[in-house]
Amino acid sequence: MTDTAGPAADASEADTAADASEADTAADTEADAVGADAAVSTAADGPPRITPTTRVLLHDLAVRRDRDEWIVGRMTTRTFVALPAAGARAVELLGAGLSVGRTEESLRAETGEEFDIADFVGDLAALGFVARIGDHAVPDADPPRASLPWLRPRHVRLALHPVIPLLVGALLAAAAVVLVRRPDLLPGYRDLLWSRHGSVVLLSGAAAGWTLLLAHELAHLVTARAAGVPGKMRLGTRLQFLVMQTDISGIELASRRHRLTAYLAGIALNLSVASSLVLILALTEPGTTAHRLLAAALLLALLPLPFQCMVFTRTDLYFVLQDLTGCRDLYGDGLAYARYRARRSVRSVRSMRTVRTVRRGVGAGDRDDDPSARLPAHERRAVRLYSVVLVVGTAACLTFMAAVTLPVDVALLVRAVRGLGPGHGLAGNADAVTVLVVLGGVNVLWLVTWWRNRRPRRSASAT
């Protein structure tokens, strides 16, 4: 998203920084010549030491203002951080070539406050934003791999054209008109049973479902790539669901229109496919094989949409909600707040103290433990409301899995195992094998994906 992100700094601020850099060059040159070794000295095995005369070379960073903060990030490594205005100004001054000491003096003159820029540079280096500290190169991590690296922003720039949402809206409106006039085209669950053979229904449904899922994620990838964001598709899990997800970290630096387009691209594709199928269905003869196949495809295109409303599992609409509420990590903060409230409830039940003691216990000390207390007011309200949605939604989802999904899966798998053998004929064995491969394969793939994604977290915790 290097082409569409907000400017790295205001033009006026950039000019000011450049003038300040030129004015400081002569003053710093003599100090650098006399004390070059003092500017950046290294311990035997330690990192470079940062002194007031140290200059740093920053990697190519993108900056975007977001309310009272600035999002600063490096697209290559997909690392981003929210900084206050003073932090963003420090990045600008350091990037313009000012030394650490001159940057502190400039910020002191502009804000009247003191800043420890040496520590700030260390933090930037830890984030991978610094290429050199004085004469010493900072080791750089390998950038994460991107899916379809040959796909360049110029190849898919039309994906962000303002006319695309209008075309999608027109297609939806046309389909809605057709459905009003032909309500018999509305799909039902029986449309999935387009064949008498269960194995054929399962295999065709799995093939069409995964194809639509891949197209859904490609829509995210293409729109993000059009904004300059690399993006990577991979399998993941959301509670009991096996999902394909696209990491488009970096879209945070794009304009709001581009961000929302990238978040909603998958839903727009599903709706566009469904609308097109409705229009084609209206032209086919009911009862024919083609009509039944189109009706099944229509239902498969619509089935993922209710899942997107489950914002407690970080679906596409979750990211839209997070963006509109201005929260940095709505899920993480909501989960932390829910855990905090659960711990307080458990302590209250166990303690069985008097009302006076309980009131004393919810005083200043407990407020300090509240993870939402450190958030801005607008984020705090959103996080506390979202924590309710998170707890209720997760509980309902897991209850449904335990009461319905898991028993049905187990019953189907047991029935399939019992359906194997020479006494069940070719068709019976084929159906049983299909159920075992499709249903059992999905569950095994969920377990493998869940374990693989948890392994890096356990390694990080152990470290």
CORDASUL-V224832 format. One record per residue. N is the residue number from 1. NEAR is the number of other ideal C-beta (glycine too) atoms within 10 Angstrom. D_CENTER is the distance of its C-alpha to the mean C-alpha in whole Angstrom. Layout:
n=N near=NEAR d_center=D_CENTER
n=N near=NEAR d_center=D_CENTER
This chain:
n=1 near=27 d_center=15
n=2 near=15 d_center=18
n=3 near=11 d_center=20
n=4 near=21 d_center=19
n=5 near=24 d_center=17
n=6 near=17 d_center=20
n=7 near=12 d_center=23
n=8 near=17 d_center=23
n=9 near=21 d_center=25
n=10 near=13 d_center=28
n=11 near=8 d_center=31
n=12 near=8 d_center=33
n=13 near=16 d_center=31
n=14 near=15 d_center=31
n=15 near=12 d_center=35
n=16 near=18 d_center=36
n=17 near=21 d_center=34
n=18 near=12 d_center=36
n=19 near=11 d_center=39
n=20 near=19 d_center=39
n=21 near=18 d_center=38
n=22 near=11 d_center=41
n=23 near=12 d_center=43
n=24 near=21 d_center=42
n=25 near=14 d_center=42
n=26 near=8 d_center=46
n=27 near=10 d_center=46
n=28 near=20 d_center=43
n=29 near=10 d_center=45
n=30 near=9 d_center=48
n=31 near=16 d_center=46
n=32 near=17 d_center=44
n=33 near=9 d_center=47
n=34 near=11 d_center=49
n=35 near=14 d_center=46
n=36 near=13 d_center=44
n=37 near=10 d_center=44
n=38 near=14 d_center=43
n=39 near=24 d_center=40
n=40 near=22 d_center=38
n=41 near=16 d_center=40
n=42 near=13 d_center=39
n=43 near=8 d_center=40
n=44 near=4 d_center=41
n=45 near=5 d_center=37
n=46 near=8 d_center=35
n=47 near=15 d_center=33
n=48 near=23 d_center=34
n=49 near=16 d_center=36
n=50 near=22 d_center=35
n=51 near=17 d_center=38
n=52 near=18 d_center=38
n=53 near=19 d_center=40
n=54 near=24 d_center=37
n=55 near=22 d_center=35
n=56 near=25 d_center=31
n=57 near=14 d_center=29
n=58 near=20 d_center=26
n=59 near=19 d_center=23
n=60 near=12 d_center=22
n=61 near=21 d_center=20
n=62 near=22 d_center=18
n=63 near=20 d_center=19
n=64 near=23 d_center=18
n=65 near=14 d_center=19
n=66 near=15 d_center=17
n=67 near=10 d_center=20
n=68 near=10 d_center=22
n=69 near=18 d_center=20
n=70 near=22 d_center=19
n=71 near=19 d_center=15
n=72 near=24 d_center=17
n=73 near=23 d_center=15
n=74 near=21 d_center=16
n=75 near=21 d_center=15
n=76 near=18 d_center=16
n=77 near=18 d_center=15
n=78 near=20 d_center=11
n=79 near=19 d_center=13
n=80 near=20 d_center=12
n=81 near=17 d_center=14
n=82 near=16 d_center=16
n=83 near=18 d_center=20
n=84 near=11 d_center=23
n=85 near=13 d_center=25
n=86 near=15 d_center=27
n=87 near=19 d_center=24
n=88 near=21 d_center=23
n=89 near=22 d_center=27
n=90 near=23 d_center=28
n=91 near=24 d_center=25
n=92 near=24 d_center=27
n=93 near=27 d_center=31
n=94 near=25 d_center=30
n=95 near=21 d_center=28
n=96 near=23 d_center=32
n=97 near=19 d_center=34
n=98 near=25 d_center=35
n=99 near=27 d_center=36
n=100 near=25 d_center=34
n=101 near=17 d_center=38
n=102 near=24 d_center=38
n=103 near=28 d_center=34
n=104 near=20 d_center=35
n=105 near=17 d_center=38
n=106 near=22 d_center=36
n=107 near=20 d_center=34
n=108 near=12 d_center=37
n=109 near=9 d_center=39
n=110 near=13 d_center=36
n=111 near=12 d_center=35
n=112 near=7 d_center=38
n=113 near=8 d_center=36
n=114 near=9 d_center=35
n=115 near=17 d_center=33
n=116 near=10 d_center=32
n=117 near=26 d_center=31
n=118 near=16 d_center=32
n=119 near=10 d_center=29
n=120 near=21 d_center=27
n=121 near=24 d_center=27
n=122 near=16 d_center=27
n=123 near=13 d_center=24
n=124 near=26 d_center=22
n=125 near=20 d_center=24
n=126 near=12 d_center=22
n=127 near=17 d_center=19
n=128 near=18 d_center=20
n=129 near=24 d_center=21
n=130 near=21 d_center=25
n=131 near=14 d_center=27
n=132 near=16 d_center=30
n=133 near=24 d_center=32
n=134 near=23 d_center=35
n=135 near=12 d_center=37
n=136 near=14 d_center=34
n=137 near=12 d_center=31
n=138 near=18 d_center=28
n=139 near=8 d_center=27
n=140 near=12 d_center=24
n=141 near=9 d_center=21
n=142 near=7 d_center=21
n=143 near=13 d_center=18
n=144 near=13 d_center=15
n=145 near=8 d_center=16
n=146 near=18 d_center=15
n=147 near=16 d_center=15
n=148 near=16 d_center=18
n=149 near=11 d_center=19
n=150 near=6 d_center=22
n=151 near=17 d_center=20
n=152 near=12 d_center=21
n=153 near=18 d_center=20
n=154 near=9 d_center=23
n=155 near=13 d_center=23
n=156 near=17 d_center=21
n=157 near=15 d_center=21
n=158 near=10 d_center=23
n=159 near=20 d_center=20
n=160 near=22 d_center=19
n=161 near=12 d_center=23
n=162 near=8 d_center=23
n=163 near=8 d_center=26
n=164 near=16 d_center=23
n=165 near=14 d_center=22
n=166 near=10 d_center=26
n=167 near=12 d_center=26
n=168 near=18 d_center=24
n=169 near=12 d_center=25
n=170 near=11 d_center=29
n=171 near=19 d_center=28
n=172 near=16 d_center=27
n=173 near=11 d_center=30
n=174 near=15 d_center=32
n=175 near=22 d_center=31
n=176 near=12 d_center=31
n=177 near=12 d_center=35
n=178 near=17 d_center=36
n=179 near=16 d_center=35
n=180 near=8 d_center=37
n=181 near=9 d_center=40
n=182 near=13 d_center=39
n=183 near=8 d_center=37
n=184 near=7 d_center=39
n=185 near=20 d_center=36
n=186 near=12 d_center=33
n=187 near=21 d_center=32
n=188 near=9 d_center=33
n=189 near=8 d_center=32
n=190 near=11 d_center=35
n=191 near=18 d_center=34
n=192 near=19 d_center=32
n=193 near=13 d_center=35
n=194 near=19 d_center=37
n=195 near=16 d_center=39
n=196 near=7 d_center=41
n=197 near=13 d_center=40
n=198 near=15 d_center=37
n=199 near=19 d_center=36
n=200 near=14 d_center=36
n=201 near=16 d_center=33
n=202 near=18 d_center=31
n=203 near=15 d_center=31
n=204 near=18 d_center=31
n=205 near=19 d_center=28
n=206 near=17 d_center=26
n=207 near=12 d_center=26
n=208 near=16 d_center=25
n=209 near=15 d_center=22
n=210 near=11 d_center=21
n=211 near=12 d_center=22
n=212 near=20 d_center=20
n=213 near=17 d_center=17
n=214 near=12 d_center=17
n=215 near=14 d_center=18
n=216 near=22 d_center=15
n=217 near=21 d_center=12
n=218 near=21 d_center=15
n=219 near=23 d_center=15
n=220 near=28 d_center=11
n=221 near=26 d_center=12
n=222 near=21 d_center=15
n=223 near=30 d_center=14
n=224 near=32 d_center=12
n=225 near=28 d_center=15
n=226 near=27 d_center=17
n=227 near=28 d_center=15
n=228 near=21 d_center=16
n=229 near=30 d_center=12
n=230 near=23 d_center=13
n=231 near=26 d_center=10
n=232 near=18 d_center=11
n=233 near=18 d_center=11
n=234 near=14 d_center=12
n=235 near=15 d_center=14
n=236 near=18 d_center=12
n=237 near=20 d_center=13
n=238 near=16 d_center=13
n=239 near=14 d_center=16
n=240 near=17 d_center=19
n=241 near=15 d_center=17
n=242 near=17 d_center=16
n=243 near=19 d_center=13
n=244 near=17 d_center=12
n=245 near=17 d_center=9
n=246 near=24 d_center=8
n=247 near=20 d_center=6
n=248 near=26 d_center=6
n=249 near=18 d_center=6
n=250 near=26 d_center=9
n=251 near=27 d_center=9
n=252 near=20 d_center=10
n=253 near=27 d_center=13
n=254 near=28 d_center=14
n=255 near=16 d_center=16
n=256 near=11 d_center=15
n=257 near=13 d_center=16
n=258 near=22 d_center=14
n=259 near=24 d_center=11
n=260 near=18 d_center=12
n=261 near=25 d_center=14
n=262 near=30 d_center=11
n=263 near=23 d_center=9
n=264 near=21 d_center=12
n=265 near=27 d_center=14
n=266 near=26 d_center=14
n=267 near=20 d_center=15
n=268 near=21 d_center=18
n=269 near=21 d_center=19
n=270 near=23 d_center=19
n=271 near=19 d_center=21
n=272 near=18 d_center=23
n=273 near=19 d_center=24
n=274 near=22 d_center=25
n=275 near=22 d_center=27
n=276 near=17 d_center=29
n=277 near=23 d_center=30
n=278 near=25 d_center=32
n=279 near=14 d_center=34
n=280 near=14 d_center=35
n=281 near=22 d_center=36
n=282 near=15 d_center=38
n=283 near=9 d_center=40
n=284 near=16 d_center=40
n=285 near=7 d_center=43
n=286 near=11 d_center=42
n=287 near=8 d_center=43
n=288 near=10 d_center=43
n=289 near=10 d_center=40
n=290 near=12 d_center=38
n=291 near=18 d_center=38
n=292 near=18 d_center=37
n=293 near=17 d_center=34
n=294 near=23 d_center=33
n=295 near=23 d_center=33
n=296 near=22 d_center=31
n=297 near=26 d_center=28
n=298 near=23 d_center=28
n=299 near=21 d_center=27
n=300 near=25 d_center=25
n=301 near=25 d_center=23
n=302 near=15 d_center=23
n=303 near=17 d_center=22
n=304 near=18 d_center=18
n=305 near=15 d_center=18
n=306 near=8 d_center=19
n=307 near=14 d_center=16
n=308 near=18 d_center=14
n=309 near=13 d_center=16
n=310 near=19 d_center=15
n=311 near=20 d_center=12
n=312 near=24 d_center=13
n=313 near=20 d_center=11
n=314 near=17 d_center=8
n=315 near=22 d_center=9
n=316 near=26 d_center=9
n=317 near=17 d_center=11
n=318 near=21 d_center=9
n=319 near=21 d_center=7
n=320 near=17 d_center=10
n=321 near=17 d_center=12
n=322 near=21 d_center=10
n=323 near=17 d_center=11
n=324 near=11 d_center=14
n=325 near=15 d_center=15
n=326 near=15 d_center=14
n=327 near=21 d_center=13
n=328 near=18 d_center=11
n=329 near=13 d_center=10
n=330 near=25 d_center=11
n=331 near=19 d_center=11
n=332 near=13 d_center=12
n=333 near=23 d_center=15
n=334 near=25 d_center=16
n=335 near=19 d_center=16
n=336 near=16 d_center=18
n=337 near=23 d_center=20
n=338 near=20 d_center=21
n=339 near=13 d_center=22
n=340 near=17 d_center=24
n=341 near=16 d_center=26
n=342 near=11 d_center=26
n=343 near=11 d_center=28
n=344 near=15 d_center=30
n=345 near=10 d_center=31
n=346 near=10 d_center=32
n=347 near=13 d_center=34
n=348 near=13 d_center=36
n=349 near=8 d_center=37
n=350 near=8 d_center=38
n=351 near=11 d_center=40
n=352 near=8 d_center=42
n=353 near=13 d_center=43
n=354 near=9 d_center=45
n=355 near=7 d_center=44
n=356 near=8 d_center=45
n=357 near=10 d_center=43
n=358 near=13 d_center=40
n=359 near=10 d_center=40
n=360 near=12 d_center=40
n=361 near=14 d_center=37
n=362 near=11 d_center=35
n=363 near=9 d_center=36
n=364 near=6 d_center=35
n=365 near=9 d_center=34
n=366 near=14 d_center=32
n=367 near=9 d_center=30
n=368 near=9 d_center=29
n=369 near=10 d_center=27
n=370 near=16 d_center=25
n=371 near=17 d_center=22
n=372 near=18 d_center=21
n=373 near=12 d_center=24
n=374 near=10 d_center=23
n=375 near=19 d_center=20
n=376 near=14 d_center=21
n=377 near=7 d_center=23
n=378 near=12 d_center=21
n=379 near=19 d_center=18
n=380 near=18 d_center=20
n=381 near=13 d_center=21
n=382 near=22 d_center=18
n=383 near=26 d_center=17
n=384 near=17 d_center=20
n=385 near=13 d_center=20
n=386 near=25 d_center=17
n=387 near=23 d_center=18
n=388 near=14 d_center=21
n=389 near=17 d_center=19
n=390 near=20 d_center=17
n=391 near=18 d_center=20
n=392 near=11 d_center=22
n=393 near=17 d_center=19
n=394 near=16 d_center=19
n=395 near=11 d_center=23
n=396 near=12 d_center=23
n=397 near=18 d_center=21
n=398 near=13 d_center=23
n=399 near=10 d_center=26
n=400 near=13 d_center=26
n=401 near=15 d_center=25
n=402 near=11 d_center=28
n=403 near=10 d_center=30
n=404 near=10 d_center=30
n=405 near=14 d_center=27
n=406 near=13 d_center=28
n=407 near=11 d_center=32
n=408 near=11 d_center=32
n=409 near=16 d_center=30
n=410 near=11 d_center=33
n=411 near=10 d_center=36
n=412 near=15 d_center=35
n=413 near=16 d_center=34
n=414 near=10 d_center=38
n=415 near=12 d_center=39
n=416 near=21 d_center=38
n=417 near=13 d_center=40
n=418 near=10 d_center=43
n=419 near=18 d_center=43
n=420 near=14 d_center=43
n=421 near=11 d_center=47
n=422 near=6 d_center=50
n=423 near=8 d_center=51
n=424 near=14 d_center=48
n=425 near=11 d_center=49
n=426 near=7 d_center=47
n=427 near=11 d_center=45
n=428 near=15 d_center=44
n=429 near=17 d_center=43
n=430 near=16 d_center=40
n=431 near=21 d_center=39
n=432 near=21 d_center=38
n=433 near=14 d_center=37
n=434 near=19 d_center=34
n=435 near=19 d_center=33
n=436 near=16 d_center=33
n=437 near=15 d_center=31
n=438 near=17 d_center=29
n=439 near=17 d_center=28
n=440 near=15 d_center=29
n=441 near=11 d_center=27
n=442 near=13 d_center=24
n=443 near=15 d_center=24
n=444 near=10 d_center=25
n=445 near=13 d_center=22
n=446 near=17 d_center=20
n=447 near=12 d_center=22
n=448 near=13 d_center=21
n=449 near=17 d_center=18
n=450 near=15 d_center=17
n=451 near=11 d_center=20
n=452 near=13 d_center=18
n=453 near=13 d_center=15
n=454 near=11 d_center=17
n=455 near=10 d_center=19
n=456 near=9 d_center=17
n=457 near=9 d_center=17
n=458 near=10 d_center=21
n=459 near=9 d_center=22
n=460 near=8 d_center=20
n=461 near=7 d_center=22
n=462 near=6 d_center=25
n=463 near=5 d_center=25
